[in-house]
Structure formats: C-alpha cells, structure tokens
C-alpha cells in the first residue's frame, strides 16, 4: 500500500507500514507507524519511524 489516511479513532494498538501515512484532524492512532513520509494533523501515541515527519498545527504526538 502506498498511502494510508486515517479519519477515525482506533481503540486498539496499531502497527502500520506504508510509503506515506496521513493522520487527519479527526484521526487518532495508538501504536507504531513506519513510512517514508508521515503527516500528523490528529493524534498519535506511539513510535514514528520515518525519513520525513510533518506535524501540523492541530497535530499531537506522544511517544518516540
């Protein structure tokens, strides 16, 4: 999969690999994300492994 966008909140831990991951304003992930590019406009609680990370003005990150 080349691109994943998250518009929702997930109650379970998630481990996701993709070329590009976008967490939209209403999206929330608890878990690990790994991608060449990660954009966060919602909430992420977990580890990020990426070459390029963008945290928007509405983005919240907790973790590594």
C-alpha positions as CSV (number, residue, x, y, z in Angstrom):
1,X,0.0,0.0,0.0
2,X,1.4,3.4,-0.9
3,X,-0.7,5.8,1.1
4,X,-2.9,5.5,4.2
5,X,-5.2,8.2,5.6
6,X,-6.8,7.9,9.0
7,X,-10.0,9.9,9.7
8,X,-11.2,7.8,12.7
9,X,-10.1,6.9,16.2
10,X,-9.0,3.3,16.8
11,X,-9.3,1.8,20.2
12,X,-6.6,-0.9,19.6
13,X,-2.9,-0.6,19.2
14,X,-1.9,-0.4,15.5
15,X,1.3,-1.2,13.7
16,X,1.2,0.2,10.2
17,X,3.8,0.3,7.4
18,X,3.3,2.3,4.3
19,X,5.1,4.6,1.9
20,X,3.0,7.6,3.2
21,X,0.8,7.8,6.3
22,X,-1.5,10.8,6.9
23,X,-3.4,11.1,10.2
24,X,-6.3,13.6,9.6
25,X,-7.6,16.1,12.2
26,X,-10.3,13.6,13.4
27,X,-7.9,10.6,13.3
28,X,-6.1,9.0,16.2
29,X,-3.6,6.2,16.3
30,X,-2.1,4.4,19.3
31,X,0.8,2.3,18.1
32,X,3.8,2.2,15.8
33,X,3.9,3.8,12.3
34,X,6.6,3.3,9.8
35,X,6.7,5.2,6.4
36,X,8.9,7.3,4.2
37,X,6.6,10.3,5.0
38,X,4.3,10.8,8.0
39,X,1.9,13.7,8.3
40,X,0.1,14.2,11.6
41,X,-2.9,16.6,11.9
42,X,-4.7,14.4,14.5
43,X,-3.3,12.4,17.5
44,X,-0.5,9.8,17.6
45,X,0.5,7.9,20.7
46,X,3.5,5.7,19.8
47,X,6.7,5.3,17.8
48,X,7.4,7.0,14.5
49,X,10.0,5.6,12.1
50,X,10.2,7.9,9.1
51,X,12.6,9.9,6.9
52,X,10.2,12.9,6.7
53,X,7.7,13.9,9.5
54,X,5.2,16.8,9.3
55,X,3.3,17.8,12.4
56,X,0.5,20.2,11.5
57,X,-0.8,22.9,13.8
58,X,-3.6,20.6,15.0
59,X,-1.2,17.6,15.4
60,X,-0.4,16.0,18.8
61,X,2.3,13.4,19.3
62,X,3.2,11.4,22.4
63,X,5.9,8.8,22.4
64,X,9.1,8.2,20.4
